[in-house]
Amino acid sequence: MGSPKINYFENAETPKHQEFIEDHSHCALCGTVLELQHVVDQVSCEIKEEARCPDCEIRTRAKIHTLN
Ligand SMILES: [Zn+2]
């Protein structure tokens, strides 16, 4: 449906990298697994990455990746 492929986890093939991601995929407050979201802005070609805790309803991360 025209949505770009964003393979956040695809670079994490080694167990070490997976561990790293798991470490950073849990809420710092309650330990719940975070929901990662990628929002693509087609106009500015930016990908906004957000991690949200479904329990605390907080957003713990917002990163902007710019596509070329
Ligand atoms: Zn939480």
N, CA, C, O and the ligand as a Tripos MOL2 file, in Angstrom:
@<TRIPOS>MOLECULE
protein
  273   271    69     0     0
PROTEIN
NO_CHARGES

@<TRIPOS>ATOM
      1 N           0.8340   -1.2110    0.0000 N.3       1 MET1
      2 CA          0.0000    0.0000    0.0000 C.3       1 MET1
      3 C           0.8600    1.2500    0.0000 C.2       1 MET1
      4 O           0.4940    2.2730    0.5770 O.2       1 MET1
      5 N           1.9900    1.1540   -0.6440 N.am      2 GLY2
      6 CA          2.8390    2.3310   -0.7740 C.3       2 GLY2
      7 C           3.5800    2.7240    0.4840 C.2       2 GLY2
      8 O           4.2140    3.7780    0.5250 O.2       2 GLY2
      9 N           3.5100    1.8980    1.5040 N.am      3 SER3
     10 CA          4.2390    2.2780    2.7010 C.3       3 SER3
     11 C           5.6720    1.7540    2.6190 C.2       3 SER3
     12 O           5.9030    0.5880    2.2970 O.2       3 SER3
     13 N           6.6050    2.6140    2.9070 N.am      4 PRO4
     14 CA          8.0050    2.2090    2.8100 C.3       4 PRO4
     15 C           8.3460    1.1340    3.8360 C.2       4 PRO4
     16 O           7.7350    1.0360    4.9000 O.2       4 PRO4
     17 N           9.3100    0.3610    3.4880 N.am      5 LYS5
     18 CA          9.7470   -0.6960    4.3960 C.3       5 LYS5
     19 C          10.6850   -0.1110    5.4320 C.2       5 LYS5
     20 O          11.7020    0.4950    5.0950 O.2       5 LYS5
     21 N          10.3480   -0.2880    6.6470 N.am      6 ILE6
     22 CA         11.2320    0.1640    7.7070 C.3       6 ILE6
     23 C          11.5920   -1.0390    8.5570 C.2       6 ILE6
     24 O          10.7750   -1.5670    9.3120 O.2       6 ILE6
     25 N          12.8130   -1.4440    8.4140 N.am      7 ASN7
     26 CA         13.2000   -2.6740    9.0770 C.3       7 ASN7
     27 C          14.0280   -2.3680   10.3110 C.2       7 ASN7
     28 O          15.2520   -2.5040   10.3200 O.2       7 ASN7
     29 N          13.3450   -1.9660   11.3140 N.am      8 TYR8
     30 CA         14.0340   -1.5510   12.5220 C.3       8 TYR8
     31 C          14.8280   -2.7000   13.1190 C.2       8 TYR8
     32 O          15.9280   -2.4990   13.6360 O.2       8 TYR8
     33 N          14.2840   -3.8800   13.0510 N.am      9 PHE9
     34 CA         14.9090   -5.0050   13.7260 C.3       9 PHE9
     35 C          15.8040   -5.8210   12.8020 C.2       9 PHE9
     36 O          16.4350   -6.7890   13.2270 O.2       9 PHE9
     37 N          15.8490   -5.4280   11.5560 N.am     10 GLU10
     38 CA         16.5180   -6.3060   10.6200 C.3      10 GLU10
     39 C          18.0410   -6.2870   10.7480 C.2      10 GLU10
     40 O          18.7230   -7.2090   10.2990 O.2      10 GLU10
     41 N          18.5550   -5.2470   11.3530 N.am     11 ASN11
     42 CA         19.9950   -5.2170   11.5670 C.3      11 ASN11
     43 C          20.4010   -5.9850   12.8180 C.2      11 ASN11
     44 O          21.5780   -6.0340   13.1760 O.2      11 ASN11
     45 N          19.4380   -6.5670   13.4600 N.am     12 ALA12
     46 CA         19.7090   -7.1950   14.7450 C.3      12 ALA12
     47 C          19.7160   -8.7000   14.6040 C.2      12 ALA12
     48 O          18.9070   -9.3990   15.2130 O.2      12 ALA12
     49 N          20.6300   -9.1880   13.8030 N.am     13 GLU13
     50 CA         20.6200  -10.6180   13.5670 C.3      13 GLU13
     51 C          21.4120  -11.3690   14.6200 C.2      13 GLU13
     52 O          21.1490  -12.5450   14.8740 O.2      13 GLU13
     53 N          22.3600  -10.7160   15.2210 N.am     14 THR14
     54 CA         23.1480  -11.4060   16.2390 C.3      14 THR14
     55 C          22.4500  -11.3080   17.5890 C.2      14 THR14
     56 O          21.7510  -10.3350   17.8730 O.2      14 THR14
     57 N          22.6510  -12.3300   18.4130 N.am     15 PRO15
     58 CA         22.0220  -12.3320   19.7470 C.3      15 PRO15
     59 C          22.3990  -11.0900   20.5400 C.2      15 PRO15
     60 O          21.5910  -10.5660   21.3070 O.2      15 PRO15
     61 N          23.6120  -10.6270   20.3560 N.am     16 LYS16
     62 CA         24.0580   -9.4660   21.0950 C.3      16 LYS16
     63 C          23.2010   -8.2510   20.7590 C.2      16 LYS16
     64 O          22.7710   -7.5040   21.6390 O.2      16 LYS16
     65 N          22.9730   -8.0820   19.5040 N.am     17 HIS17
     66 CA         22.1700   -6.9380   19.0930 C.3      17 HIS17
     67 C          20.7340   -7.0840   19.5650 C.2      17 HIS17
     68 O          20.0860   -6.1050   19.9340 O.2      17 HIS17
     69 N          20.2490   -8.3070   19.5500 N.am     18 GLN18
     70 CA         18.8750   -8.5150   20.0010 C.3      18 GLN18
     71 C          18.7450   -8.1930   21.4780 C.2      18 GLN18
     72 O          17.7550   -7.6090   21.9160 O.2      18 GLN18
     73 N          19.7510   -8.5790   22.2320 N.am     19 GLU19
     74 CA         19.7640   -8.2320   23.6410 C.3      19 GLU19
     75 C          19.7250   -6.7270   23.8200 C.2      19 GLU19
     76 O          18.9740   -6.1920   24.6350 O.2      19 GLU19
     77 N          20.5350   -6.0800   23.0550 N.am     20 PHE20
     78 CA         20.5970   -4.6250   23.1430 C.3      20 PHE20
     79 C          19.2260   -4.0200   22.8930 C.2      20 PHE20
     80 O          18.7870   -3.1170   23.6050 O.2      20 PHE20
     81 N          18.5700   -4.5280   21.8810 N.am     21 ILE21
     82 CA         17.2550   -3.9830   21.5440 C.3      21 ILE21
     83 C          16.2580   -4.2830   22.6580 C.2      21 ILE21
     84 O          15.4400   -3.4360   23.0190 O.2      21 ILE21
     85 N          16.3360   -5.4930   23.1950 N.am     22 GLU22
     86 CA         15.3970   -5.8160   24.2690 C.3      22 GLU22
     87 C          15.5960   -4.9270   25.4660 C.2      22 GLU22
     88 O          14.6390   -4.4770   26.0960 O.2      22 GLU22
     89 N          16.8610   -4.6770   25.7750 N.am     23 ASP23
     90 CA         17.1650   -3.7660   26.8730 C.3      23 ASP23
     91 C          16.4940   -2.4270   26.6930 C.2      23 ASP23
     92 O          16.0300   -1.7980   27.6440 O.2      23 ASP23
     93 N          16.4580   -2.0150   25.4550 N.am     24 HIS24
     94 CA         15.9710   -0.6690   25.2010 C.3      24 HIS24
     95 C          14.5300   -0.6690   24.7180 C.2      24 HIS24
     96 O          14.0240    0.3390   24.2250 O.2      24 HIS24
     97 N          13.8840   -1.8030   24.8640 N.am     25 SER25
     98 CA         12.5110   -1.8770   24.4050 C.3      25 SER25
     99 C          11.5330   -2.0450   25.5600 C.2      25 SER25
    100 O          10.3680   -2.3940   25.3680 O.2      25 SER25
    101 N          12.0240   -1.7940   26.7400 N.am     26 HIS26
    102 CA         11.1430   -1.9050   27.9020 C.3      26 HIS26
    103 C          11.0370   -0.5480   28.5880 C.2      26 HIS26
    104 O          11.9760    0.2470   28.6180 O.2      26 HIS26
    105 N           9.8770   -0.3300   29.1210 N.am     27 CYS27
    106 CA          9.6280    0.9180   29.8240 C.3      27 CYS27
    107 C          10.5610    1.0360   31.0210 C.2      27 CYS27
    108 O          10.7270    0.0930   31.7950 O.2      27 CYS27
    109 N          11.1570    2.1950   31.1560 N.am     28 ALA28
    110 CA         12.0740    2.4130   32.2630 C.3      28 ALA28
    111 C          11.3370    2.4520   33.5980 C.2      28 ALA28
    112 O          11.9260    2.2310   34.6560 O.2      28 ALA28
    113 N          10.0630    2.7320   33.5300 N.am     29 LEU29
    114 CA          9.2940    2.8780   34.7650 C.3      29 LEU29
    115 C           8.6970    1.5640   35.2410 C.2      29 LEU29
    116 O           8.7820    1.2290   36.4230 O.2      29 LEU29
    117 N           8.0870    0.8120   34.3120 N.am     30 CYS30
    118 CA          7.3460   -0.3690   34.7530 C.3      30 CYS30
    119 C           7.8330   -1.6490   34.0830 C.2      30 CYS30
    120 O           7.3930   -2.7390   34.4500 O.2      30 CYS30
    121 N           8.7240   -1.5400   33.1180 N.am     31 GLY31
    122 CA          9.2750   -2.7380   32.4990 C.3      31 GLY31
    123 C           8.4090   -3.3510   31.4240 C.2      31 GLY31
    124 O           8.7620   -4.3840   30.8560 O.2      31 GLY31
    125 N           7.2940   -2.7390   31.1410 N.am     32 THR32
    126 CA          6.4360   -3.2470   30.0740 C.3      32 THR32
    127 C           7.1220   -3.0910   28.7260 C.2      32 THR32
    128 O           7.8420   -2.1190   28.4960 O.2      32 THR32
    129 N           6.8980   -4.0390   27.8470 N.am     33 VAL33
    130 CA          7.4840   -3.9470   26.5160 C.3      33 VAL33
    131 C           6.8880   -2.7540   25.7930 C.2      33 VAL33
    132 O           5.6730   -2.5690   25.7400 O.2      33 VAL33
    133 N           7.7650   -1.9690   25.2500 N.am     34 LEU34
    134 CA          7.3050   -0.7630   24.5770 C.3      34 LEU34
    135 C           6.7500   -1.0800   23.2010 C.2      34 LEU34
    136 O           7.1580   -2.0420   22.5490 O.2      34 LEU34
    137 N           5.8320   -0.2660   22.7840 N.am     35 GLU35
    138 CA          5.3340   -0.3630   21.4150 C.3      35 GLU35
    139 C           6.1050    0.6280   20.5700 C.2      35 GLU35
    140 O           6.0820    1.8360   20.8030 O.2      35 GLU35
    141 N           6.7820    0.0830   19.5910 N.am     36 LEU36
    142 CA          7.5460    0.9550   18.7100 C.3      36 LEU36
    143 C           6.6980    1.3590   17.5260 C.2      36 LEU36
    144 O           5.9720    0.5550   16.9400 O.2      36 LEU36
    145 N           6.8100    2.5960   17.2040 N.am     37 GLN37
    146 CA          6.0480    3.1000   16.0700 C.3      37 GLN37
    147 C           6.9640    3.8950   15.1740 C.2      37 GLN37
    148 O           7.8240    4.6430   15.6400 O.2      37 GLN37
    149 N           6.7710    3.7260   13.8920 N.am     38 HIS38
    150 CA          7.4950    4.5510   12.9450 C.3      38 HIS38
    151 C           6.4780    5.3290   12.1230 C.2      38 HIS38
    152 O           5.5930    4.7630   11.4810 O.2      38 HIS38
    153 N           6.6300    6.6020   12.1650 N.am     39 VAL39
    154 CA          5.7310    7.4540   11.3980 C.3      39 VAL39
    155 C           6.5400    8.0800   10.2750 C.2      39 VAL39
    156 O           7.5500    8.7420   10.5120 O.2      39 VAL39
    157 N           6.0890    7.8660    9.0700 N.am     40 VAL40
    158 CA          6.8170    8.3830    7.9230 C.3      40 VAL40
    159 C           6.1420    9.6380    7.4020 C.2      40 VAL40
    160 O           4.9510    9.6580    7.0910 O.2      40 VAL40
    161 N           6.9310   10.6570    7.3210 N.am     41 ASP41
    162 CA          6.4500   11.8920    6.7160 C.3      41 ASP41
    163 C           6.9090   11.9190    5.2700 C.2      41 ASP41
    164 O           8.0810   12.1560    4.9790 O.2      41 ASP41
    165 N           5.9850   11.6770    4.3850 N.am     42 GLN42
    166 CA          6.3390   11.5750    2.9660 C.3      42 GLN42
    167 C           6.8300   12.8900    2.4110 C.2      42 GLN42
    168 O           7.6190   12.9170    1.4660 O.2      42 GLN42
    169 N           6.3750   13.9690    2.9840 N.am     43 VAL43
    170 CA          6.7250   15.2800    2.4430 C.3      43 VAL43
    171 C           8.1680   15.6340    2.7670 C.2      43 VAL43
    172 O           8.9340   16.0190    1.8840 O.2      43 VAL43
    173 N           8.5280   15.5030    4.0180 N.am     44 SER44
    174 CA          9.8840   15.8760    4.3980 C.3      44 SER44
    175 C          10.8360   14.6860    4.3540 C.2      44 SER44
    176 O          12.0290   14.8260    4.6220 O.2      44 SER44
    177 N          10.2990   13.5130    4.0140 N.am     45 CYS45
    178 CA         11.1040   12.2930    3.9590 C.3      45 CYS45
    179 C          11.7720   12.0020    5.2900 C.2      45 CYS45
    180 O          12.9480   11.6400    5.3410 O.2      45 CYS45
    181 N          11.0400   12.1560    6.3320 N.am     46 GLU46
    182 CA         11.5880   11.8580    7.6410 C.3      46 GLU46
    183 C          10.8290   10.6910    8.2610 C.2      46 GLU46
    184 O           9.6280   10.5140    8.0530 O.2      46 GLU46
    185 N          11.5660    9.9140    9.0200 N.am     47 ILE47
    186 CA         10.9240    8.8470    9.7830 C.3      47 ILE47
    187 C          11.0240    9.1990   11.2550 C.2      47 ILE47
    188 O          12.1120    9.4080   11.7930 O.2      47 ILE47
    189 N           9.9040    9.2570   11.8700 N.am     48 LYS48
    190 CA          9.8890    9.5400   13.2960 C.3      48 LYS48
    191 C           9.6690    8.2410   14.0390 C.2      48 LYS48
    192 O           8.6960    7.5240   13.8080 O.2      48 LYS48
    193 N          10.5770    7.9610   14.9180 N.am     49 GLU49
    194 CA         10.4690    6.7310   15.6810 C.3      49 GLU49
    195 C          10.0220    7.0520   17.0960 C.2      49 GLU49
    196 O          10.6120    7.8890   17.7790 O.2      49 GLU49
    197 N           8.9910    6.3860   17.5100 N.am     50 GLU50
    198 CA          8.4950    6.6100   18.8520 C.3      50 GLU50
    199 C           8.3530    5.2850   19.5760 C.2      50 GLU50
    200 O           7.9370    4.2840   18.9940 O.2      50 GLU50
    201 N           8.6950    5.2930   20.8280 N.am     51 ALA51
    202 CA          8.4400    4.1280   21.6590 C.3      51 ALA51
    203 C           7.4800    4.5540   22.7570 C.2      51 ALA51
    204 O           7.6840    5.5520   23.4490 O.2      51 ALA51
    205 N           6.4340    3.7650   22.8880 N.am     52 ARG52
    206 CA          5.3890    4.1610   23.8150 C.3      52 ARG52
    207 C           5.1110    3.0060   24.7720 C.2      52 ARG52
    208 O           5.0520    1.8430   24.3730 O.2      52 ARG52
    209 N           4.9450    3.3520   26.0230 N.am     53 CYS53
    210 CA          4.5790    2.3340   26.9980 C.3      53 CYS53
    211 C           3.0650    2.2610   27.0790 C.2      53 CYS53
    212 O           2.4120    3.2510   27.4120 O.2      53 CYS53
    213 N           2.4940    1.0880   26.7750 N.am     54 PRO54
    214 CA          1.0370    0.9510   26.8050 C.3      54 PRO54
    215 C           0.4850    1.0440   28.2220 C.2      54 PRO54
    216 O          -0.7010    1.3030   28.4290 O.2      54 PRO54
    217 N           1.3480    0.8320   29.1700 N.am     55 ASP55
    218 CA          0.9210    0.8550   30.5640 C.3      55 ASP55
    219 C           0.9190    2.2610   31.1380 C.2      55 ASP55
    220 O          -0.0830    2.7210   31.6880 O.2      55 ASP55
    221 N           2.0240    2.9200   31.0070 N.am     56 CYS56
    222 CA          2.1650    4.2640   31.5810 C.3      56 CYS56
    223 C           1.6620    5.3340   30.6240 C.2      56 CYS56
    224 O           1.4290    6.4800   31.0090 O.2      56 CYS56
    225 N           1.5000    4.9300   29.3580 N.am     57 GLU57
    226 CA          1.0860    5.9010   28.3520 C.3      57 GLU57
    227 C           2.1070    6.9980   28.1560 C.2      57 GLU57
    228 O           1.7710    8.1180   27.7710 O.2      57 GLU57
    229 N           3.3290    6.6720   28.4190 N.am     58 ILE58
    230 CA          4.3610    7.6750   28.1630 C.3      58 ILE58
    231 C           5.0910    7.3380   26.8810 C.2      58 ILE58
    232 O           5.1450    6.1870   26.4480 O.2      58 ILE58
    233 N           5.6360    8.3530   26.3030 N.am     59 ARG59
    234 CA          6.5020    8.1440   25.1510 C.3      59 ARG59
    235 C           7.9340    8.3090   25.6160 C.2      59 ARG59
    236 O           8.3000    9.3180   26.2180 O.2      59 ARG59
    237 N           8.7210    7.3170   25.3300 N.am     60 THR60
    238 CA         10.0670    7.3500   25.8730 C.3      60 THR60
    239 C          11.1060    7.7350   24.8370 C.2      60 THR60
    240 O          12.2610    7.9970   25.1730 O.2      60 THR60
    241 N          10.7110    7.7680   23.6290 N.am     61 ARG61
    242 CA         11.7300    8.0030   22.6170 C.3      61 ARG61
    243 C          11.0880    8.6220   21.3960 C.2      61 ARG61
    244 O          10.0160    8.2040   20.9580 O.2      61 ARG61
    245 N          11.7330    9.5840   20.8730 N.am     62 ALA62
    246 CA         11.2890   10.1510   19.6080 C.3      62 ALA62
    247 C          12.5300   10.5350   18.8370 C.2      62 ALA62
    248 O          13.2630   11.4550   19.1980 O.2      62 ALA62
    249 N          12.7330    9.8190   17.7940 N.am     63 LYS63
    250 CA         13.9180   10.0650   16.9810 C.3      63 LYS63
    251 C          13.4730   10.4230   15.5840 C.2      63 LYS63
    252 O          12.4390    9.9600   15.1040 O.2      63 LYS63
    253 N          14.2410   11.2250   14.9620 N.am     64 ILE64
    254 CA         13.9610   11.5620   13.5710 C.3      64 ILE64
    255 C          15.0740   11.0000   12.6950 C.2      64 ILE64
    256 O          16.2560   11.2730   12.9050 O.2      64 ILE64
    257 N          14.6720   10.2230   11.7280 N.am     65 HIS65
    258 CA         15.6430    9.7690   10.7260 C.3      65 HIS65
    259 C          15.2910   10.4690    9.4250 C.2      65 HIS65
    260 O          14.1270   10.5270    9.0300 O.2      65 HIS65
    261 N          16.2690   10.9780    8.7940 N.am     66 THR66
    262 CA         16.0100   11.6120    7.5090 C.3      66 THR66
    263 C          16.4420   10.6890    6.3800 C.2      66 THR66
    264 O          17.5480   10.1480    6.3860 O.2      66 THR66
    265 N          15.5660   10.5250    5.4330 N.am     67 LEU67
    266 CA         15.8830    9.7070    4.2670 C.3      67 LEU67
    267 C          16.4850   10.5840    3.1980 C.2      67 LEU67
    268 O          16.1920   11.7740    3.0850 O.2      67 LEU67
    269 N          17.3390    9.9480    2.4160 N.am     68 ASN68
    270 CA         17.8960   10.7130    1.3150 C.3      68 ASN68
    271 C          17.2630   10.2660    0.0070 C.2      68 ASN68
    272 O          17.6000   10.7930   -1.0530 O.2      68 ASN68
    273 ZN          5.6020    1.9210   31.6670 Zn       69 ZN69
@<TRIPOS>BOND
     1     1     2 1
     2     2     3 1
     3     3     4 2
     4     3     5 am
     5     5     6 1
     6     6     7 1
     7     7     8 2
     8     7     9 am
     9     9    10 1
    10    10    11 1
    11    11    12 2
    12    11    13 am
    13    13    14 1
    14    14    15 1
    15    15    16 2
    16    15    17 am
    17    17    18 1
    18    18    19 1
    19    19    20 2
    20    19    21 am
    21    21    22 1
    22    22    23 1
    23    23    24 2
    24    23    25 am
    25    25    26 1
    26    26    27 1
    27    27    28 2
    28    27    29 am
    29    29    30 1
    30    30    31 1
    31    31    32 2
    32    31    33 am
    33    33    34 1
    34    34    35 1
    35    35    36 2
    36    35    37 am
    37    37    38 1
    38    38    39 1
    39    39    40 2
    40    39    41 am
    41    41    42 1
    42    42    43 1
    43    43    44 2
    44    43    45 am
    45    45    46 1
    46    46    47 1
    47    47    48 2
    48    47    49 am
    49    49    50 1
    50    50    51 1
    51    51    52 2
    52    51    53 am
    53    53    54 1
    54    54    55 1
    55    55    56 2
    56    55    57 am
    57    57    58 1
    58    58    59 1
    59    59    60 2
    60    59    61 am
    61    61    62 1
    62    62    63 1
    63    63    64 2
    64    63    65 am
    65    65    66 1
    66    66    67 1
    67    67    68 2
    68    67    69 am
    69    69    70 1
    70    70    71 1
    71    71    72 2
    72    71    73 am
    73    73    74 1
    74    74    75 1
    75    75    76 2
    76    75    77 am
    77    77    78 1
    78    78    79 1
    79    79    80 2
    80    79    81 am
    81    81    82 1
    82    82    83 1
    83    83    84 2
    84    83    85 am
    85    85    86 1
    86    86    87 1
    87    87    88 2
    88    87    89 am
    89    89    90 1
    90    90    91 1
    91    91    92 2
    92    91    93 am
    93    93    94 1
    94    94    95 1
    95    95    96 2
    96    95    97 am
    97    97    98 1
    98    98    99 1
    99    99   100 2
   100    99   101 am
   101   101   102 1
   102   102   103 1
   103   103   104 2
   104   103   105 am
   105   105   106 1
   106   106   107 1
   107   107   108 2
   108   107   109 am
   109   109   110 1
   110   110   111 1
   111   111   112 2
   112   111   113 am
   113   113   114 1
   114   114   115 1
   115   115   116 2
   116   115   117 am
   117   117   118 1
   118   118   119 1
   119   119   120 2
   120   119   121 am
   121   121   122 1
   122   122   123 1
   123   123   124 2
   124   123   125 am
   125   125   126 1
   126   126   127 1
   127   127   128 2
   128   127   129 am
   129   129   130 1
   130   130   131 1
   131   131   132 2
   132   131   133 am
   133   133   134 1
   134   134   135 1
   135   135   136 2
   136   135   137 am
   137   137   138 1
   138   138   139 1
   139   139   140 2
   140   139   141 am
   141   141   142 1
   142   142   143 1
   143   143   144 2
   144   143   145 am
   145   145   146 1
   146   146   147 1
   147   147   148 2
   148   147   149 am
   149   149   150 1
   150   150   151 1
   151   151   152 2
   152   151   153 am
   153   153   154 1
   154   154   155 1
   155   155   156 2
   156   155   157 am
   157   157   158 1
   158   158   159 1
   159   159   160 2
   160   159   161 am
   161   161   162 1
   162   162   163 1
   163   163   164 2
   164   163   165 am
   165   165   166 1
   166   166   167 1
   167   167   168 2
   168   167   169 am
   169   169   170 1
   170   170   171 1
   171   171   172 2
   172   171   173 am
   173   173   174 1
   174   174   175 1
   175   175   176 2
   176   175   177 am
   177   177   178 1
   178   178   179 1
   179   179   180 2
   180   179   181 am
   181   181   182 1
   182   182   183 1
   183   183   184 2
   184   183   185 am
   185   185   186 1
   186   186   187 1
   187   187   188 2
   188   187   189 am
   189   189   190 1
   190   190   191 1
   191   191   192 2
   192   191   193 am
   193   193   194 1
   194   194   195 1
   195   195   196 2
   196   195   197 am
   197   197   198 1
   198   198   199 1
   199   199   200 2
   200   199   201 am
   201   201   202 1
   202   202   203 1
   203   203   204 2
   204   203   205 am
   205   205   206 1
   206   206   207 1
   207   207   208 2
   208   207   209 am
   209   209   210 1
   210   210   211 1
   211   211   212 2
   212   211   213 am
   213   213   214 1
   214   214   215 1
   215   215   216 2
   216   215   217 am
   217   217   218 1
   218   218   219 1
   219   219   220 2
   220   219   221 am
   221   221   222 1
   222   222   223 1
   223   223   224 2
   224   223   225 am
   225   225   226 1
   226   226   227 1
   227   227   228 2
   228   227   229 am
   229   229   230 1
   230   230   231 1
   231   231   232 2
   232   231   233 am
   233   233   234 1
   234   234   235 1
   235   235   236 2
   236   235   237 am
   237   237   238 1
   238   238   239 1
   239   239   240 2
   240   239   241 am
   241   241   242 1
   242   242   243 1
   243   243   244 2
   244   243   245 am
   245   245   246 1
   246   246   247 1
   247   247   248 2
   248   247   249 am
   249   249   250 1
   250   250   251 1
   251   251   252 2
   252   251   253 am
   253   253   254 1
   254   254   255 1
   255   255   256 2
   256   255   257 am
   257   257   258 1
   258   258   259 1
   259   259   260 2
   260   259   261 am
   261   261   262 1
   262   262   263 1
   263   263   264 2
   264   263   265 am
   265   265   266 1
   266   266   267 1
   267   267   268 2
   268   267   269 am
   269   269   270 1
   270   270   271 1
   271   271   272 2
@<TRIPOS>SUBSTRUCTURE
     1 MET1         2 RESIDUE 1 A MET
     2 GLY2         6 RESIDUE 1 A GLY
     3 SER3        10 RESIDUE 1 A SER
     4 PRO4        14 RESIDUE 1 A PRO
     5 LYS5        18 RESIDUE 1 A LYS
     6 ILE6        22 RESIDUE 1 A ILE
     7 ASN7        26 RESIDUE 1 A ASN
     8 TYR8        30 RESIDUE 1 A TYR
     9 PHE9        34 RESIDUE 1 A PHE
    10 GLU10       38 RESIDUE 1 A GLU
    11 ASN11       42 RESIDUE 1 A ASN
    12 ALA12       46 RESIDUE 1 A ALA
    13 GLU13       50 RESIDUE 1 A GLU
    14 THR14       54 RESIDUE 1 A THR
    15 PRO15       58 RESIDUE 1 A PRO
    16 LYS16       62 RESIDUE 1 A LYS
    17 HIS17       66 RESIDUE 1 A HIS
    18 GLN18       70 RESIDUE 1 A GLN
    19 GLU19       74 RESIDUE 1 A GLU
    20 PHE20       78 RESIDUE 1 A PHE
    21 ILE21       82 RESIDUE 1 A ILE
    22 GLU22       86 RESIDUE 1 A GLU
    23 ASP23       90 RESIDUE 1 A ASP
    24 HIS24       94 RESIDUE 1 A HIS
    25 SER25       98 RESIDUE 1 A SER
    26 HIS26      102 RESIDUE 1 A HIS
    27 CYS27      106 RESIDUE 1 A CYS
    28 ALA28      110 RESIDUE 1 A ALA
    29 LEU29      114 RESIDUE 1 A LEU
    30 CYS30      118 RESIDUE 1 A CYS
    31 GLY31      122 RESIDUE 1 A GLY
    32 THR32      126 RESIDUE 1 A THR
    33 VAL33      130 RESIDUE 1 A VAL
    34 LEU34      134 RESIDUE 1 A LEU
    35 GLU35      138 RESIDUE 1 A GLU
    36 LEU36      142 RESIDUE 1 A LEU
    37 GLN37      146 RESIDUE 1 A GLN
    38 HIS38      150 RESIDUE 1 A HIS
    39 VAL39      154 RESIDUE 1 A VAL
    40 VAL40      158 RESIDUE 1 A VAL
    41 ASP41      162 RESIDUE 1 A ASP
    42 GLN42      166 RESIDUE 1 A GLN
    43 VAL43      170 RESIDUE 1 A VAL
    44 SER44      174 RESIDUE 1 A SER
    45 CYS45      178 RESIDUE 1 A CYS
    46 GLU46      182 RESIDUE 1 A GLU
    47 ILE47      186 RESIDUE 1 A ILE
    48 LYS48      190 RESIDUE 1 A LYS
    49 GLU49      194 RESIDUE 1 A GLU
    50 GLU50      198 RESIDUE 1 A GLU
    51 ALA51      202 RESIDUE 1 A ALA
    52 ARG52      206 RESIDUE 1 A ARG
    53 CYS53      210 RESIDUE 1 A CYS
    54 PRO54      214 RESIDUE 1 A PRO
    55 ASP55      218 RESIDUE 1 A ASP
    56 CYS56      222 RESIDUE 1 A CYS
    57 GLU57      226 RESIDUE 1 A GLU
    58 ILE58      230 RESIDUE 1 A ILE
    59 ARG59      234 RESIDUE 1 A ARG
    60 THR60      238 RESIDUE 1 A THR
    61 ARG61      242 RESIDUE 1 A ARG
    62 ALA62      246 RESIDUE 1 A ALA
    63 LYS63      250 RESIDUE 1 A LYS
    64 ILE64      254 RESIDUE 1 A ILE
    65 HIS65      258 RESIDUE 1 A HIS
    66 THR66      262 RESIDUE 1 A THR
    67 LEU67      266 RESIDUE 1 A LEU
    68 ASN68      270 RESIDUE 1 A ASN
    69 ZN69       273 GROUP 0 **** ****
